[in-house]
Amino acid sequence: MNRVKIRNKSNNAVLQYLIVSETEADLKAGKLSVGTPIAHALLGKKVGDKVTIIVPSGEVEYEIVEITL
């Protein structure tokens, strides 16, 4: 499990997620399933990387601020 903090490049909102297995996922608790588009976009990235994530409302660009175990 990894905890990742990302910043929305358009509005500077910072989000923090714990990437977990499908069975542990609970978005309200900040636990993001490894199978989600957001987690897929973040896997293999490092702090400072920018990722574009496709969400229902379109594309959102984030910067990875912090990754912890």
C-alpha positions as CSV (number, residue, x, y, z in Angstrom):
1,M,0.0,0.0,0.0
2,N,1.2,3.5,-0.9
3,R,-0.1,6.8,0.2
4,V,0.0,9.5,-2.5
5,K,-0.7,13.2,-2.3
6,I,-1.6,14.9,-5.6
7,R,-2.3,18.6,-6.5
8,N,-4.8,19.6,-9.1
9,K,-2.9,21.9,-11.5
10,S,-6.0,23.9,-12.4
11,N,-7.3,24.8,-8.9
12,N,-4.4,23.8,-6.6
13,A,-6.6,21.5,-4.6
14,V,-4.6,18.8,-2.8
15,L,-5.9,15.3,-2.5
16,Q,-4.5,12.4,-0.6
17,Y,-5.2,8.7,-1.3
18,L,-4.1,5.4,0.0
19,I,-3.9,3.0,-2.9
20,V,-5.3,-0.4,-1.8
21,S,-6.7,-3.6,-3.2
22,E,-10.2,-3.8,-4.7
23,T,-11.6,-5.3,-1.5
24,E,-10.2,-2.6,0.8
25,A,-11.3,0.4,-1.4
26,D,-13.4,3.1,0.3
27,L,-13.3,6.4,-1.4
28,K,-14.9,8.3,1.5
29,A,-12.0,7.1,3.7
30,G,-9.4,8.0,1.1
31,K,-8.7,4.4,0.1
32,L,-8.5,4.2,-3.7
33,S,-8.6,0.9,-5.5
34,V,-5.6,0.0,-7.5
35,G,-8.0,-0.8,-10.4
36,T,-9.3,2.8,-10.7
37,P,-8.2,5.1,-13.6
38,I,-6.6,7.5,-11.0
39,A,-4.5,4.7,-9.5
40,H,-3.5,3.4,-12.9
41,A,-2.3,6.8,-13.9
42,L,-0.2,7.2,-10.7
43,L,1.4,3.7,-10.7
44,G,5.1,3.9,-11.5
45,K,5.3,7.6,-11.2
46,K,7.5,9.7,-8.8
47,V,7.2,12.9,-6.9
48,G,7.2,15.9,-9.3
49,D,5.7,13.9,-12.2
50,K,2.6,15.3,-13.8
51,V,-0.2,13.0,-14.9
52,T,-3.4,13.5,-16.8
53,I,-6.4,11.6,-15.5
54,I,-9.5,11.0,-17.4
55,V,-12.6,11.5,-15.2
56,P,-16.3,11.6,-16.1
57,S,-16.2,15.4,-16.5
58,G,-13.1,15.3,-18.8
59,E,-9.3,15.4,-18.3
60,V,-7.7,16.7,-15.1
61,E,-3.9,17.3,-14.7
62,Y,-2.3,16.5,-11.4
63,E,1.2,16.9,-10.0
64,I,2.4,14.2,-7.6
65,V,3.4,16.0,-4.4
66,E,4.3,13.2,-2.0
67,I,4.5,9.4,-2.0
68,T,4.9,7.4,1.2
69,L,4.7,3.8,2.2
